[in-house]
Each structure stands twice: as C-alpha cells, then as structure tokens.
Amino acid sequence: MSDKLQEDELLNRYLNRLLDDMPVMEPSGGLTNHIMKRISMTGAGNASLTVQPSSPAPNRRWRNGAIALVATVLFIQSGLIHYVLRIQDGVIQLADYIQQIAR
C-alpha cells in the first residue's frame, strides 16, 4: 500500500476508536412525549411532522445582509473596472491608429 493509503487507514481506525469510546448521550425524558404530541397535533390522517423554519436572529440577518452587500459591491466594481479598462485599451488603440494615419 502507498503511504497515503496507510495514513488514511490509520486515521480511519483512530476515528472509529474515538467514536466507539464516546459516551452515548441519553435524550431528555420529555422528548418522546413532545414528539407524540406533535404527531397527534398534525391529525390522525397525516402522520408527518411539520417543521416551521425559525427566523434567524436579527444580528445574523444584519451580518448576512452586510456580506451580501459587500459581495455585490465587489462584483459590480470588478466588472465595471474591467469594462473601463477595456474601453481605455480601445481608446489607446484608436489613438495609436490615428497617429499612424497622420504620419
């Protein structure tokens, strides 16, 4: 076996040993009752749980909004700079062409 495969195998064994030695956490005593209540609230004919997404915390919304705003500004800025540089190159080429014709 190659060194990479041996390292992967050792890592796999080590992680499995760690997982085997981890203590198993027991759920809280009211978990079963809570689940059964949620199932009974959905109705007898529909035994699926309805999960309502929770709204993110206000500070998280602000942070995500700020990240989106910065990404948008950078995207626009990089696109506009590229466009301006292309125009500038075109103007320089045009000026060189005009100078060659004038000679």
C-alpha positions, 0 to 999 in steps of 0.5 A: 500500500502507498503511504497515503493509503496507510495514513488514511487507514490509520486515521480511519481506525483512530476515528472509529476508536474515538467514536466507539469510546464516546459516551452515548448521550441519553435524550431528555425524558420529555422528548418522546412525549413532545414528539407524540404530541406533535404527531397527534397535533398534525391529525390522525390522517397525516402522520408527518411532522411539520417543521416551521423554519425559525427566523434567524436572529436579527444580528445574523440577518444584519451580518448576512445582509452586510456580506451580501452587500459587500459581495455585490459591491465587489462584483459590480466594481470588478466588472465595471473596472474591467469594462473601463479598462477595456474601453481605455485599451480601445481608446489607446488603440484608436489613438495609436491608429490615428497617429499612424494615419497622420504620419 
